[in-house]
Amino acid sequence: MDTIEIIGLVAASLTTSAFVPQVYKTWKTKSTRDISFTMYGAFLVGTILWLYYGIRHESLAIILANAITGILVVCMLLLKLRHK
C-alpha cells in the first residue's frame, strides 16, 4: 500500500468517525428536533456518488469512508423518521 492510500485511509477514518458521536447522541436522547432531514438526505446522495466514484477508481479509502458514512447517515435518517 502506498503512502497516499495510507493518508487517504487516515483521513477517511477521521472524517467518518466524526459522525459517530452524533448518531450515538441522537440514539440515546431520541431527540431529532435539530436534525435537518433535507441536509442528511442531500448528504446521503453525495455519499452514494462518492462511493460510486471510489469503486470506479478502486480507491479503498474512498470506498470504506463513504460506505461507512452512508450507513451512519441512513441511521440518522431512520432515527429522524422514528423520533419525529
Steps between C-alpha positions, in 0.01 A plus 500: 500500500646835403530807721219693333255215561603489867439875526162445337412227750598720795296790359207266435516367856498848649221646288282190525545461876386861544143380437503235771447735799199664331339167419567375854364816663188495283445131574539554876294818533247418228504872421501577128340843508821676400594246232431613144345221293570693180867547584551133586305394190721712277807377685392139438469561127847657497640210700353248257653689208840508676467126566437439131798721415720305741389170352571620147847618604563195721589721798470308825502821707214658306300176493532432874442859607186542294356156567530550876390863486201395288397249766530765772298750295228240440493437877451873561220518244327199654533650848356826366200316354452290812525783755317784328 
